[in-house]
């Protein structure tokens, strides 16, 4: 038996971003990563882990990269800028009763 098996905790430590073991479990259940259950515990072979890493794209194939979510300060700045534009265009008034 030359193949080395890793617990989900060990396998998670070897993956970029160190995903939670629950994430690895979901990948196993969905068939994204090969694993075997021994004594009620899941194990991933090193070769299966390498195949999974190789099969996982490092970047979206269409070149689209998701932007990070804006911070609260960025959202407030954007709202203030939009309100200024609306006021300048005469669409929004400072009258609090409207």
C-alpha positions, 0 to 999 in steps of 0.5 A: 500500500504505497498510496498515502491517505490524508484526513480531511483536516490534513487535506485542507491544510494542503489546499490553497486558502485552507478550506474548511473540512465541511467544504471538502466533505461537500466536494466529496459528496458532489463527486468533485474530489475522490475519497474513501471512507475508512472506519467512518472517517473520510480520507483523500489520497495524495494523488486524488488531491493532486488531480483535484488541484490540477482540474480546478481552474486557477482563474475563470476561463472567460477572463471575468474576475469578480470584484471584491464587495465595496466597504461601507465607506465606499458605499456611503461615498457612492450614495453621496455622489449619486445624490449630488448628481441627482440634486445637480440634475434637479431630480432630488431636492434637499426638502426633507418633506419630499 
